[in-house]
Amino acid sequence: NTVMAAQMTDAHRRFLQVLMSNGITEGSEARKLHQHCCETDKVYYAHDKLDDFISTINSHLQPLFMQIRKGVSEDDGRAHYAVVNLAETEVTKMASDYTEIELELFRKTMDLIILSENGFASSTDILNLADQLKTKKMKKKEAEQVLKVFVEDKWLSEKNGEYTLHTRCIIEMEQYILSNYQDAARKCNICHSLAIQSQVCESCGIGMHLPCVRKYFRGQTEPRCPKCNEFWSCDTP
């Protein structure tokens, strides 16, 4: 029996439009938006029904190969929502916004970040790639400008000259990263989503996001790996 999906109301459409125009929306903002959309369109609102509200939208997005996905910020563990195009899970989905040379710089930056030990790449290392691009060489000044745009567009995050993947990028490109970096990419042992910035168990090699590490070891006198039970040798944040 095919159960009819709940009807998509103007409140759902309004919510989806804002999410798409934002690129990514933080959890508390999504909750406020949910309330605002329901109240504006005078439809039933319950503060704990955001996930159901999103499920209704997702059932209507399914034939379009799109989905609203929930992800977690690697900095503070807060939830975020982004609209993902399932038909194009690769970097190609960025092709309409960037030139070929810009995309090559992005791919190489992603390589550096994912293959690094801490999930970051320094601006120096990234800028050194600029004159090694196959498409054509890029001046460092140009490369700096392109990196700035990637940060503004929420594909990269920058902190003190160090770059990592933005939460939006992780949500949108999770499948691409897991299939293209099989040896380096890992899922967090606690929340099971892709972990770029993580701590890794020296004994069994599992990884955990820093916010997940914080939560998991809270109140434990001696931190032990959730998988192999060996002492967790990293400094817990």
TIVO-583371 format. One record per residue (C-alpha): residue number from 0; x, y negated, z negated. Coordinates in Angstrom, 1 decimal, m for minus. Example, Ala and Ser with C-alpha at 12.3 -4.5 7.8 and 13.67 -1.06 7.14 Angstrom:
2
NODE    nr        x        y        z
NODE     0     12.3      4.5     m7.8
NODE     1     13.7      1.1     m7.1
***
This chain:
237
NODE    nr        x        y        z
NODE     0      0.0      0.0      0.0
NODE     1      1.4     m3.3      0.9
NODE     2      0.7     m5.8     m1.9
NODE     3     m0.1     m9.2     m0.5
NODE     4      2.5    m11.7     m1.5
NODE     5      1.2    m14.6     m3.6
NODE     6      0.2    m17.6     m1.5
NODE     7      2.8    m20.3     m0.8
NODE     8      1.4    m23.6     m2.1
NODE     9      2.5    m27.1     m1.5
NODE    10      4.3    m26.9     m4.8
NODE    11      6.4    m24.0     m3.5
NODE    12      7.1    m25.9     m0.2
NODE    13      8.2    m29.0     m2.1
NODE    14     10.5    m27.0     m4.4
NODE    15     12.1    m25.3     m1.4
NODE    16     12.6    m28.6      0.5
NODE    17     14.4    m30.2     m2.4
NODE    18     16.6    m27.1     m3.0
NODE    19     17.5    m27.0      0.7
NODE    20     18.4    m30.7      0.8
NODE    21     20.5    m30.4     m2.4
NODE    22     22.6    m27.4     m1.2
NODE    23     22.7    m26.2     m4.8
NODE    24     20.7    m27.1     m7.9
NODE    25     21.6    m26.6    m11.5
NODE    26     19.3    m24.5    m13.7
NODE    27     17.9    m27.2    m15.9
NODE    28     17.2    m29.4    m12.8
NODE    29     15.5    m26.5    m11.1
NODE    30     13.2    m26.1    m14.2
NODE    31     12.4    m29.8    m14.1
NODE    32     11.7    m29.6    m10.4
NODE    33      9.4    m26.6    m10.9
NODE    34      7.4    m28.5    m13.5
NODE    35      7.2    m31.6    m11.3
NODE    36      6.1    m29.7     m8.2
NODE    37      3.4    m27.8    m10.1
NODE    38      2.1    m30.9    m11.9
NODE    39      2.2    m33.0     m8.7
NODE    40      0.1    m30.4     m6.8
NODE    41     m2.1    m29.6     m9.8
NODE    42     m1.3    m25.9     m9.7
NODE    43     m0.7    m23.6    m12.8
NODE    44      2.6    m24.3    m14.5
NODE    45      4.3    m22.2    m17.2
NODE    46      7.8    m23.0    m18.3
NODE    47      8.9    m19.4    m18.3
NODE    48      7.6    m18.6    m14.8
NODE    49     10.4    m20.1    m12.7
NODE    50     11.7    m16.7    m11.5
NODE    51      8.1    m15.7    m10.5
NODE    52      7.7    m19.0     m8.7
NODE    53     10.9    m18.4     m6.8
NODE    54      9.9    m14.8     m6.0
NODE    55      6.8    m16.0     m4.3
NODE    56      8.9    m18.4     m2.2
NODE    57     11.4    m15.6     m1.4
NODE    58      8.6    m13.2     m0.2
NODE    59      7.7    m15.9      2.4
NODE    60     11.3    m16.5      3.3
NODE    61     12.1    m12.8      3.9
NODE    62     10.9    m12.7      7.6
NODE    63     13.2    m15.7      8.2
NODE    64     16.2    m13.9      6.7
NODE    65     16.5    m16.5      3.9
NODE    66     16.5    m16.3      0.2
NODE    67     16.8    m18.5     m2.9
NODE    68     19.6    m16.9     m4.9
NODE    69     20.6    m17.5     m8.5
NODE    70     24.3    m17.7     m9.4
NODE    71     26.4    m18.7    m12.4
NODE    72     29.0    m21.5    m12.7
NODE    73     32.4    m20.0    m13.4
NODE    74     33.2    m23.0    m15.6
NODE    75     30.4    m23.0    m18.1
NODE    76     28.2    m20.0    m17.3
NODE    77     25.2    m22.2    m16.4
NODE    78     22.7    m20.9    m13.8
NODE    79     22.4    m22.5    m10.4
NODE    80     20.1    m21.9     m7.4
NODE    81     20.9    m22.1     m3.7
NODE    82     19.1    m21.2     m0.5
NODE    83     21.1    m18.5      1.4
NODE    84     20.9    m17.6      5.0
NODE    85     21.0    m13.8      5.0
NODE    86     21.4    m13.6      8.8
NODE    87     24.8    m15.3      8.7
NODE    88     26.7    m14.1      5.7
NODE    89     30.1    m15.3      7.1
NODE    90     32.0    m18.5      7.3
NODE    91     30.3    m19.0     10.7
NODE    92     27.3    m20.5      8.9
NODE    93     29.6    m23.5      8.3
NODE    94     30.4    m23.7     12.1
NODE    95     27.6    m26.2     12.8
NODE    96     29.0    m28.7     10.3
NODE    97     32.8    m28.4     10.9
NODE    98     35.3    m28.2     13.7
NODE    99     37.2    m25.0     14.5
NODE   100     40.4    m26.5     13.0
NODE   101     38.6    m27.5      9.8
NODE   102     37.1    m24.0      9.5
NODE   103     40.6    m22.5      9.9
NODE   104     41.9    m24.6      7.0
NODE   105     38.9    m23.5      4.9
NODE   106     39.5    m19.8      5.6
NODE   107     43.2    m20.2      4.7
NODE   108     42.3    m22.1      1.5
NODE   109     39.9    m19.3      0.6
NODE   110     42.7    m16.8      1.2
NODE   111     44.9    m18.6     m1.2
NODE   112     42.2    m19.0     m3.9
NODE   113     40.9    m15.4     m3.7
NODE   114     44.4    m13.8     m3.6
NODE   115     45.7    m16.0     m6.5
NODE   116     45.9    m14.7    m10.0
NODE   117     43.7    m17.4    m11.6
NODE   118     41.3    m18.2     m8.8
NODE   119     42.9    m21.6     m8.0
NODE   120     45.1    m22.9     m5.2
NODE   121     47.2    m26.1     m5.6
NODE   122     46.7    m29.0     m3.2
NODE   123     50.5    m28.7     m2.4
NODE   124     50.1    m25.1     m1.2
NODE   125     46.9    m25.9      0.8
NODE   126     48.5    m29.0      2.5
NODE   127     51.6    m26.9      3.4
NODE   128     49.2    m24.7      5.5
NODE   129     48.1    m27.7      7.5
NODE   130     51.0    m27.6     10.0
NODE   131     50.8    m23.8     10.4
NODE   132     47.2    m23.6     11.7
NODE   133     46.7    m21.6     14.9
NODE   134     44.0    m23.8     16.3
NODE   135     46.3    m26.8     16.2
NODE   136     48.5    m28.5     13.7
NODE   137     46.9    m30.9     11.2
NODE   138     48.6    m33.8      9.6
NODE   139     48.7    m33.7      5.8
NODE   140     46.6    m37.0      5.6
NODE   141     44.0    m35.4      7.8
NODE   142     44.0    m32.2      5.7
NODE   143     43.5    m34.2      2.5
NODE   144     40.5    m35.9      4.1
NODE   145     39.0    m32.5      5.1
NODE   146     39.5    m31.1      1.6
NODE   147     37.7    m34.1      0.2
NODE   148     34.7    m33.3      2.6
NODE   149     34.7    m29.7      1.5
NODE   150     34.5    m30.9     m2.1
NODE   151     31.7    m33.4     m1.3
NODE   152     29.8    m30.7      0.6
NODE   153     30.1    m28.3     m2.4
NODE   154     32.2    m25.6     m0.8
NODE   155     35.2    m26.3     m2.9
NODE   156     35.7    m27.7     m6.4
NODE   157     38.8    m29.7     m7.4
NODE   158     40.3    m30.2    m10.9
NODE   159     43.7    m32.0    m11.4
NODE   160     44.9    m31.2     m7.8
NODE   161     43.8    m27.5     m8.1
NODE   162     41.1    m26.2     m5.9
NODE   163     38.7    m23.3     m6.4
NODE   164     35.4    m22.1     m4.7
NODE   165     32.3    m24.1     m5.7
NODE   166     29.4    m22.2     m7.2
NODE   167     27.5    m22.9     m4.0
NODE   168     30.2    m21.2     m1.9
NODE   169     30.2    m18.2     m4.3
NODE   170     26.4    m17.7     m4.1
NODE   171     26.3    m18.2     m0.3
NODE   172     29.4    m16.2      0.6
NODE   173     29.4    m13.4     m2.0
NODE   174     28.8    m10.6      0.5
NODE   175     31.3    m12.0      3.0
NODE   176     34.0    m12.3      0.3
NODE   177     33.3     m8.8     m1.1
NODE   178     33.5     m7.1      2.3
NODE   179     36.5     m9.2      3.6
NODE   180     38.6     m9.1      0.5
NODE   181     37.9     m5.6     m0.8
NODE   182     41.3     m5.3     m2.5
NODE   183     41.3     m8.7     m4.2
NODE   184     37.6     m9.6     m4.8
NODE   185     35.9     m8.2     m7.9
NODE   186     32.6     m8.4     m9.6
NODE   187     32.3     m9.5    m13.2
NODE   188     31.9     m6.4    m15.5
NODE   189     29.3     m8.3    m17.6
NODE   190     27.0    m10.3    m15.2
NODE   191     27.9     m8.2    m12.0
NODE   192     28.3    m11.2     m9.8
NODE   193     31.4    m12.1     m7.9
NODE   194     34.2    m13.4    m10.2
NODE   195     36.8    m15.7     m8.7
NODE   196     38.1    m17.3    m11.9
NODE   197     38.4    m14.3    m14.2
NODE   198     40.3    m12.5    m16.9
NODE   199     41.4     m9.0    m16.0
NODE   200     42.0     m6.0    m18.3
NODE   201     45.6     m4.9    m18.2
NODE   202     44.6     m1.3    m18.8
NODE   203     41.7     m0.5    m16.5
NODE   204     41.7     m3.6    m14.2
NODE   205     38.1     m4.7    m14.7
NODE   206     37.4     m8.5    m14.5
NODE   207     35.2    m10.9    m16.4
NODE   208     34.2    m14.5    m15.8
NODE   209     35.5    m16.8    m18.5
NODE   210     32.0    m17.7    m19.8
NODE   211     31.2    m14.0    m19.9
NODE   212     34.4    m13.3    m21.8
NODE   213     33.5    m16.0    m24.3
NODE   214     30.0    m14.6    m24.8
NODE   215     31.0    m11.0    m24.9
NODE   216     33.8    m11.4    m27.5
NODE   217     31.9    m13.9    m29.7
NODE   218     31.9    m12.7    m33.3
NODE   219     34.2     m9.7    m32.5
NODE   220     37.3     m9.7    m34.8
NODE   221     39.4     m7.6    m32.4
NODE   222     38.5     m8.1    m28.7
NODE   223     38.3     m4.7    m26.8
NODE   224     37.7     m4.1    m23.2
NODE   225     34.0     m3.2    m22.6
NODE   226     35.0     m0.4    m20.2
NODE   227     38.1      1.3    m21.6
NODE   228     38.0      0.0    m25.1
NODE   229     41.7     m1.0    m25.0
NODE   230     42.8     m4.3    m26.8
NODE   231     42.0     m7.3    m24.6
NODE   232     45.4     m8.9    m24.2
NODE   233     44.3    m12.2    m22.5
NODE   234     43.7    m15.2    m24.7
NODE   235     39.9    m15.4    m25.0
NODE   236     38.7    m18.9    m24.1
***
